[in-house]
Amino acid sequence: MQIQKTEYVPWRDRAFVSIAEAGEIVARSSDWVRNRVAEGRLCGCRVTPGGPLVVSVRSLTELVDGALQAAPPPRPARLYLAVDNT
């Protein structure tokens, strides 16, 4: 039996990602993702009856992009000069 190797598809180019993959993308736990699905902030569905719960990439993209837009702009680093004239 020959095993076919599948090519990696970037997550934004997919229709759905697993709960675990969604958690990795947003650096959160699978439980956090499930809670966002329960709140309606992420769209979760079962592609096949009785299959695993997956997250739509569209809803995940909206969540990620919204978080990036809501984040405050980065502050410039402050440099301090310490001089010892003793």
N, CA, C and O atoms as a Tinker XYZ file with bonds, in Angstrom:
   344  protein
     1  N      0.843000   -1.173000    0.000000    73     2
     2  CA     0.000000    0.000000    0.000000    64     1     3
     3  C      0.891000    1.239000    0.000000    63     2     4     5
     4  O      1.834000    1.343000    0.784000    81     3
     5  N      0.578000    2.167000   -0.883000    73     3     6
     6  CA     1.348000    3.392000   -0.990000    64     5     7
     7  C      0.595000    4.527000   -0.298000    63     6     8     9
     8  O     -0.602000    4.714000   -0.514000    81     7
     9  N      1.304000    5.272000    0.527000    73     7    10
    10  CA     0.698000    6.384000    1.251000    64     9    11
    11  C      0.922000    7.662000    0.449000    63    10    12    13
    12  O      2.053000    8.004000    0.104000    81    11
    13  N     -0.179000    8.365000    0.158000    73    11    14
    14  CA    -0.066000    9.623000   -0.561000    64    13    15
    15  C      0.171000   10.749000    0.420000    63    14    16    17
    16  O     -0.474000   10.834000    1.465000    81    15
    17  N      1.092000   11.597000    0.073000    73    15    18
    18  CA     1.381000   12.742000    0.908000    64    17    19
    19  C      0.557000   13.921000    0.387000    63    18    20    21
    20  O      0.608000   14.243000   -0.800000    81    19
    21  N     -0.196000   14.560000    1.275000    73    19    22
    22  CA    -1.009000   15.686000    0.851000    64    21    23
    23  C     -0.235000   16.977000    1.017000    63    22    24    25
    24  O      0.598000   17.112000    1.914000    81    23
    25  N     -0.521000   17.916000    0.143000    73    23    26
    26  CA     0.155000   19.198000    0.185000    64    25    27
    27  C     -0.507000   20.081000    1.240000    63    26    28    29
    28  O     -1.728000   20.063000    1.397000    81    27
    29  N      0.306000   20.851000    1.960000    73    27    30
    30  CA    -0.216000   21.741000    2.995000    64    29    31
    31  C     -1.001000   22.872000    2.348000    63    30    32    33
    32  O     -0.553000   23.461000    1.364000    81    31
    33  N     -2.158000   23.171000    2.894000    73    31    34
    34  CA    -2.989000   24.284000    2.432000    64    33    35
    35  C     -3.059000   25.294000    3.576000    63    34    36    37
    36  O     -3.494000   24.941000    4.672000    81    35
    37  N     -2.641000   26.547000    3.347000    73    35    38
    38  CA    -2.720000   27.553000    4.411000    64    37    39
    39  C     -4.144000   27.661000    4.951000    63    38    40    41
    40  O     -5.112000   27.501000    4.208000    81    39
    41  N     -4.260000   27.932000    6.240000    73    39    42
    42  CA    -5.578000   27.892000    6.875000    64    41    43
    43  C     -6.538000   28.898000    6.270000    63    42    44    45
    44  O     -7.735000   28.617000    6.196000    81    43
    45  N     -6.071000   30.054000    5.834000    73    43    46
    46  CA    -6.979000   31.050000    5.252000    64    45    47
    47  C     -7.522000   30.617000    3.885000    63    46    48    49
    48  O     -8.489000   31.199000    3.395000    81    47
    49  N     -6.914000   29.612000    3.275000    73    47    50
    50  CA    -7.371000   29.115000    1.976000    64    49    51
    51  C     -8.328000   27.933000    2.104000    63    50    52    53
    52  O     -8.746000   27.373000    1.091000    81    51
    53  N     -8.678000   27.548000    3.308000    73    51    54
    54  CA    -9.585000   26.428000    3.536000    64    53    55
    55  C    -10.993000   26.945000    3.826000    63    54    56    57
    56  O    -11.185000   28.135000    4.074000    81    55
    57  N    -11.953000   26.063000    3.793000    73    55    58
    58  CA   -13.324000   26.418000    4.166000    64    57    59
    59  C    -13.529000   26.227000    5.664000    63    58    60    61
    60  O    -14.223000   27.016000    6.306000    81    59
    61  N    -12.923000   25.172000    6.223000    73    59    62
    62  CA   -13.089000   24.844000    7.636000    64    61    63
    63  C    -11.753000   24.420000    8.233000    63    62    64    65
    64  O    -10.861000   23.949000    7.527000    81    63
    65  N    -11.633000   24.595000    9.539000    73    63    66
    66  CA   -10.495000   24.065000   10.294000    64    65    67
    67  C    -11.055000   23.352000   11.515000    63    66    68    69
    68  O    -12.162000   23.646000   11.967000    81    67
    69  N    -10.283000   22.417000   12.042000    73    67    70
    70  CA   -10.723000   21.695000   13.237000    64    69    71
    71  C    -10.672000   22.628000   14.451000    63    70    72    73
    72  O    -10.068000   23.700000   14.407000    81    71
    73  N    -11.309000   22.199000   15.513000    73    71    74
    74  CA   -11.290000   22.961000   16.766000    64    73    75
    75  C     -9.850000   23.144000   17.242000    63    74    76    77
    76  O     -9.464000   24.234000   17.664000    81    75
    77  N     -9.059000   22.074000   17.173000    73    75    78
    78  CA    -7.662000   22.146000   17.616000    64    77    79
    79  C     -6.861000   23.109000   16.747000    63    78    80    81
    80  O     -6.062000   23.890000   17.264000    81    79
    81  N     -7.067000   23.063000   15.427000    73    79    82
    82  CA    -6.350000   23.976000   14.527000    64    81    83
    83  C     -6.745000   25.424000   14.800000    63    82    84    85
    84  O     -5.889000   26.309000   14.809000    81    83
    85  N     -8.022000   25.671000   15.021000    73    83    86
    86  CA    -8.483000   27.030000   15.336000    64    85    87
    87  C     -7.812000   27.524000   16.612000    63    86    88    89
    88  O     -7.404000   28.683000   16.690000    81    87
    89  N     -7.695000   26.656000   17.606000    73    87    90
    90  CA    -7.016000   27.019000   18.846000    64    89    91
    91  C     -5.560000   27.368000   18.620000    63    90    92    93
    92  O     -5.054000   28.324000   19.207000    81    91
    93  N     -4.879000   26.606000   17.777000    73    91    94
    94  CA    -3.475000   26.898000   17.464000    64    93    95
    95  C     -3.345000   28.240000   16.750000    63    94    96    97
    96  O     -2.422000   29.006000   17.026000    81    95
    97  N     -4.261000   28.523000   15.840000    73    95    98
    98  CA    -4.203000   29.763000   15.059000    64    97    99
    99  C     -4.330000   30.980000   15.964000    63    98   100   101
   100  O     -3.619000   31.967000   15.773000    81    99
   101  N     -5.219000   30.924000   16.943000    73    99   102
   102  CA    -5.429000   32.075000   17.830000    64   101   103
   103  C     -4.672000   31.948000   19.148000    63   102   104   105
   104  O     -4.847000   32.768000   20.049000    81   103
   105  N     -3.836000   30.927000   19.260000    73   103   106
   106  CA    -3.028000   30.694000   20.464000    64   105   107
   107  C     -3.893000   30.573000   21.713000    63   106   108   109
   108  O     -3.600000   31.164000   22.753000    81   107
   109  N     -4.965000   29.794000   21.585000    73   107   110
   110  CA    -5.874000   29.527000   22.694000    64   109   111
   111  C     -6.151000   28.036000   22.759000    63   110   112   113
   112  O     -5.741000   27.282000   21.876000    81   111
   113  N     -6.838000   27.618000   23.790000    73   111   114
   114  CA    -7.160000   26.208000   23.957000    64   113   115
   115  C     -8.378000   25.820000   23.119000    63   114   116   117
   116  O     -9.130000   26.675000   22.651000    81   115
   117  N     -8.550000   24.535000   22.945000    73   115   118
   118  CA    -9.729000   24.029000   22.246000    64   117   119
   119  C    -11.003000   24.406000   22.992000    63   118   120   121
   120  O    -12.023000   24.701000   22.368000    81   119
   121  N    -10.951000   24.399000   24.328000    73   119   122
   122  CA   -12.116000   24.807000   25.119000    64   121   123
   123  C    -12.479000   26.265000   24.862000    63   122   124   125
   124  O    -13.660000   26.607000   24.793000    81   123
   125  N    -11.466000   27.129000   24.720000    73   123   126
   126  CA   -11.718000   28.540000   24.423000    64   125   127
   127  C    -12.451000   28.656000   23.086000    63   126   128   129
   128  O    -13.395000   29.437000   22.959000    81   127
   129  N    -12.018000   27.881000   22.093000    73   127   130
   130  CA   -12.658000   27.906000   20.776000    64   129   131
   131  C    -14.107000   27.423000   20.897000    63   130   132   133
   132  O    -15.017000   28.042000   20.345000    81   131
   133  N    -14.319000   26.326000   21.615000    73   131   134
   134  CA   -15.689000   25.822000   21.798000    64   133   135
   135  C    -16.583000   26.860000   22.482000    63   134   136   137
   136  O    -17.757000   26.995000   22.135000    81   135
   137  N    -16.036000   27.585000   23.443000    73   135   138
   138  CA   -16.807000   28.633000   24.119000    64   137   139
   139  C    -17.174000   29.753000   23.153000    63   138   140   141
   140  O    -18.282000   30.283000   23.231000    81   139
   141  N    -16.272000   30.132000   22.241000    73   139   142
   142  CA   -16.579000   31.168000   21.248000    64   141   143
   143  C    -17.645000   30.686000   20.269000    63   142   144   145
   144  O    -18.462000   31.474000   19.794000    81   143
   145  N    -17.631000   29.383000   19.970000    73   143   146
   146  CA   -18.683000   28.814000   19.118000    64   145   147
   147  C    -20.013000   28.897000   19.855000    63   146   148   149
   148  O    -21.024000   29.285000   19.269000    81   147
   149  N    -20.020000   28.535000   21.137000    73   147   150
   150  CA   -21.252000   28.578000   21.931000    64   149   151
   151  C    -21.792000   30.006000   22.050000    63   150   152   153
   152  O    -23.006000   30.208000   22.079000    81   151
   153  N    -20.895000   30.997000   22.118000    73   151   154
   154  CA   -21.299000   32.405000   22.205000    64   153   155
   155  C    -21.790000   32.942000   20.866000    63   154   156   157
   156  O    -22.460000   33.974000   20.818000    81   155
   157  N    -21.459000   32.250000   19.782000    73   155   158
   158  CA   -21.828000   32.729000   18.456000    64   157   159
   159  C    -20.778000   33.614000   17.814000    63   158   160   161
   160  O    -21.003000   34.156000   16.731000    81   159
   161  N    -19.639000   33.769000   18.463000    73   159   162
   162  CA   -18.567000   34.594000   17.885000    64   161   163
   163  C    -17.804000   33.837000   16.810000    63   162   164   165
   164  O    -17.192000   34.455000   15.940000    81   163
   165  N    -17.830000   32.512000   16.856000    73   163   166
   166  CA   -17.284000   31.660000   15.801000    64   165   167
   167  C    -18.401000   30.761000   15.304000    63   166   168   169
   168  O    -19.277000   30.355000   16.068000    81   167
   169  N    -18.362000   30.456000   14.015000    73   167   170
   170  CA   -19.383000   29.596000   13.426000    64   169   171
   171  C    -18.858000   28.166000   13.392000    63   170   172   173
   172  O    -17.911000   27.858000   12.669000    81   171
   173  N    -19.477000   27.307000   14.173000    73   171   174
   174  CA   -19.104000   25.903000   14.197000    64   173   175
   175  C    -20.178000   25.066000   13.533000    63   174   176   177
   176  O    -21.364000   25.377000   13.639000    81   175
   177  N    -19.776000   24.015000   12.856000    73   175   178
   178  CA   -20.750000   23.122000   12.224000    64   177   179
   179  C    -20.136000   21.733000   12.078000    63   178   180   181
   180  O    -18.940000   21.540000   12.300000    81   179
   181  N    -20.955000   20.797000   11.711000    73   179   182
   182  CA   -20.510000   19.440000   11.409000    64   181   183
   183  C    -20.707000   19.243000    9.910000    63   182   184   185
   184  O    -21.832000   19.305000    9.413000    81   183
   185  N    -19.622000   19.008000    9.198000    73   183   186
   186  CA   -19.684000   18.870000    7.746000    64   185   187
   187  C    -20.459000   17.617000    7.360000    63   186   188   189
   188  O    -21.209000   17.619000    6.384000    81   187
   189  N    -20.275000   16.562000    8.121000    73   187   190
   190  CA   -21.032000   15.328000    7.901000    64   189   191
   191  C    -21.813000   15.013000    9.170000    63   190   192   193
   192  O    -21.334000   15.297000   10.267000    81   191
   193  N    -23.001000   14.433000    9.046000    73   191   194
   194  CA   -23.779000   14.095000   10.242000    64   193   195
   195  C    -22.975000   13.193000   11.192000    63   194   196   197
   196  O    -22.456000   12.153000   10.787000    81   195
   197  N    -22.885000   13.598000   12.415000    73   195   198
   198  CA   -22.147000   12.832000   13.414000    64   197   199
   199  C    -20.646000   13.044000   13.360000    63   198   200   201
   200  O    -19.906000   12.465000   14.155000    81   199
   201  N    -20.191000   13.873000   12.427000    73   199   202
   202  CA   -18.749000   14.138000   12.290000    64   201   203
   203  C    -18.271000   15.115000   13.345000    63   202   204   205
   204  O    -19.054000   15.599000   14.162000    81   203
   205  N    -16.978000   15.399000   13.322000    73   203   206
   206  CA   -16.420000   16.318000   14.321000    64   205   207
   207  C    -16.868000   17.752000   14.060000    63   206   208   209
   208  O    -17.162000   18.131000   12.926000    81   207
   209  N    -16.913000   18.532000   15.120000    73   207   210
   210  CA   -17.233000   19.942000   15.014000    64   209   211
   211  C    -16.048000   20.664000   14.384000    63   210   212   213
   212  O    -14.903000   20.468000   14.792000    81   211
   213  N    -16.328000   21.495000   13.394000    73   211   214
   214  CA   -15.281000   22.294000   12.749000    64   213   215
   215  C    -15.695000   23.757000   12.793000    63   214   216   217
   216  O    -16.856000   24.077000   13.049000    81   215
   217  N    -14.743000   24.637000   12.544000    73   215   218
   218  CA   -14.977000   26.082000   12.577000    64   217   219
   219  C    -14.825000   26.621000   11.161000    63   218   220   221
   220  O    -13.888000   26.257000   10.450000    81   219
   221  N    -15.747000   27.488000   10.753000    73   219   222
   222  CA   -15.627000   28.093000    9.429000    64   221   223
   223  C    -14.468000   29.077000    9.438000    63   222   224   225
   224  O    -14.291000   29.844000   10.384000    81   223
   225  N    -13.692000   29.042000    8.379000    73   223   226
   226  CA   -12.539000   29.933000    8.279000    64   225   227
   227  C    -13.004000   31.382000    8.175000    63   226   228   229
   228  O    -12.328000   32.288000    8.662000    81   227
   229  N    -14.146000   31.601000    7.547000    73   227   230
   230  CA   -14.672000   32.968000    7.431000    64   229   231
   231  C    -14.876000   33.582000    8.815000    63   230   232   233
   232  O    -14.461000   34.716000    9.051000    81   231
   233  N    -15.509000   32.849000    9.729000    73   231   234
   234  CA   -15.750000   33.396000   11.067000    64   233   235
   235  C    -14.439000   33.546000   11.841000    63   234   236   237
   236  O    -14.282000   34.491000   12.614000    81   235
   237  N    -13.507000   32.628000   11.639000    73   235   238
   238  CA   -12.213000   32.717000   12.312000    64   237   239
   239  C    -11.429000   33.920000   11.799000    63   238   240   241
   240  O    -10.795000   34.628000   12.582000    81   239
   241  N    -11.470000   34.154000   10.496000    73   239   242
   242  CA   -10.788000   35.305000    9.905000    64   241   243
   243  C    -11.372000   36.609000   10.451000    63   242   244   245
   244  O    -10.628000   37.534000   10.774000    81   243
   245  N    -12.696000   36.683000   10.553000    73   243   246
   246  CA   -13.331000   37.886000   11.091000    64   245   247
   247  C    -12.915000   38.127000   12.538000    63   246   248   249
   248  O    -12.675000   39.267000   12.935000    81   247
   249  N    -12.828000   37.053000   13.326000    73   247   250
   250  CA   -12.415000   37.186000   14.721000    64   249   251
   251  C    -10.970000   37.668000   14.811000    63   250   252   253
   252  O    -10.668000   38.583000   15.576000    81   251
   253  N    -10.076000   37.057000   14.032000    73   251   254
   254  CA    -8.657000   37.420000   14.061000    64   253   255
   255  C     -8.459000   38.848000   13.556000    63   254   256   257
   256  O     -7.777000   39.643000   14.201000    81   255
   257  N     -9.047000   39.176000   12.414000    73   255   258
   258  CA    -8.883000   40.512000   11.846000    64   257   259
   259  C     -9.489000   41.580000   12.749000    63   258   260   261
   260  O     -8.945000   42.677000   12.866000    81   259
   261  N    -10.612000   41.264000   13.387000    73   259   262
   262  CA   -11.233000   42.210000   14.312000    64   261   263
   263  C    -10.358000   42.462000   15.525000    63   262   264   265
   264  O    -10.277000   43.587000   16.019000    81   263
   265  N     -9.710000   41.423000   15.999000    73   263   266
   266  CA    -8.820000   41.579000   17.160000    64   265   267
   267  C     -7.608000   42.431000   16.789000    63   266   268   269
   268  O     -7.141000   43.233000   17.598000    81   267
   269  N     -7.101000   42.261000   15.579000    73   267   270
   270  CA    -5.952000   43.049000   15.139000    64   269   271
   271  C     -6.312000   44.525000   15.000000    63   270   272   273
   272  O     -5.508000   45.397000   15.329000    81   271
   273  N     -7.519000   44.802000   14.513000    73   271   274
   274  CA    -7.953000   46.189000   14.347000    64   273   275
   275  C     -8.248000   46.852000   15.684000    63   274   276   277
   276  O     -8.055000   48.059000   15.833000    81   275
   277  N     -8.712000   46.078000   16.654000    73   275   278
   278  CA    -9.063000   46.628000   17.962000    64   277   279
   279  C     -7.846000   46.814000   18.860000    63   278   280   281
   280  O     -7.916000   47.528000   19.860000    81   279
   281  N     -6.743000   46.180000   18.513000    73   279   282
   282  CA    -5.545000   46.269000   19.354000    64   281   283
   283  C     -4.975000   47.687000   19.294000    63   282   284   285
   284  O     -4.948000   48.300000   18.227000    81   283
   285  N     -4.526000   48.204000   20.420000    73   283   286
   286  CA    -3.928000   49.542000   20.404000    64   285   287
   287  C     -2.633000   49.535000   19.605000    63   286   288   289
   288  O     -1.949000   48.514000   19.541000    81   287
   289  N     -2.293000   50.669000   18.995000    73   287   290
   290  CA    -1.053000   50.711000   18.219000    64   289   291
   291  C      0.149000   50.510000   19.135000    63   290   292   293
   292  O      0.125000   50.919000   20.296000    81   291
   293  N      1.185000   49.889000   18.622000    73   291   294
   294  CA     2.363000   49.656000   19.467000    64   293   295
   295  C      3.019000   50.981000   19.863000    63   294   296   297
   296  O      3.138000   51.903000   19.057000    81   295
   297  N      3.434000   51.045000   21.113000    73   295   298
   298  CA     4.116000   52.255000   21.594000    64   297   299
   299  C      5.583000   52.151000   21.261000    63   298   300   301
   300  O      6.162000   51.066000   21.332000    81   299
   301  N      6.195000   53.265000   20.899000    73   299   302
   302  CA     7.633000   53.206000   20.636000    64   301   303
   303  C      8.388000   52.900000   21.933000    63   302   304   305
   304  O      7.991000   53.328000   23.017000    81   303
   305  N      9.447000   52.176000   21.800000    73   303   306
   306  CA    10.257000   51.822000   22.970000    64   305   307
   307  C     10.961000   53.068000   23.489000    63   306   308   309
   308  O     11.451000   53.890000   22.715000    81   307
   309  N     11.001000   53.190000   24.789000    73   307   310
   310  CA    11.710000   54.321000   25.396000    64   309   311
   311  C     13.113000   53.875000   25.744000    63   310   312   313
   312  O     13.319000   52.811000   26.328000    81   311
   313  N     14.062000   54.695000   25.382000    73   311   314
   314  CA    15.456000   54.413000   25.701000    64   313   315
   315  C     15.903000   55.356000   26.807000    63   314   316   317
   316  O     15.582000   56.544000   26.796000    81   315
   317  N     16.628000   54.826000   27.734000    73   315   318
   318  CA    17.141000   55.615000   28.840000    64   317   319
   319  C     18.654000   55.543000   28.823000    63   318   320   321
   320  O     19.235000   54.484000   28.583000    81   319
   321  N     19.280000   56.665000   29.076000    73   319   322
   322  CA    20.727000   56.739000   29.138000    64   321   323
   323  C     21.144000   56.789000   30.595000    63   322   324   325
   324  O     20.775000   57.706000   31.329000    81   323
   325  N     21.903000   55.814000   30.999000    73   323   326
   326  CA    22.377000   55.780000   32.372000    64   325   327
   327  C     23.869000   56.103000   32.364000    63   326   328   329
   328  O     24.656000   55.425000   31.703000    81   327
   329  N     24.248000   57.142000   33.101000    73   327   330
   330  CA    25.638000   57.560000   33.127000    64   329   331
   331  C     26.121000   57.527000   34.571000    63   330   332   333
   332  O     25.420000   57.957000   35.487000    81   331
   333  N     27.312000   57.016000   34.753000    73   331   334
   334  CA    27.927000   56.978000   36.087000    64   333   335
   335  C     29.210000   57.795000   36.011000    63   334   336   337
   336  O     30.199000   57.342000   35.436000    81   335
   337  N     29.202000   58.982000   36.581000    73   335   338
   338  CA    30.363000   59.869000   36.539000    64   337   339
   339  C     31.149000   59.839000   37.837000    63   338   340   341
   340  O     31.720000   60.857000   38.230000    81   339
   341  N     31.193000   58.726000   38.498000    73   339   342
   342  CA    31.928000   58.671000   39.747000    64   341   343
   343  C     33.369000   58.343000   39.555000    63   342   344
   344  O     34.118000   58.262000   40.528000    81   343
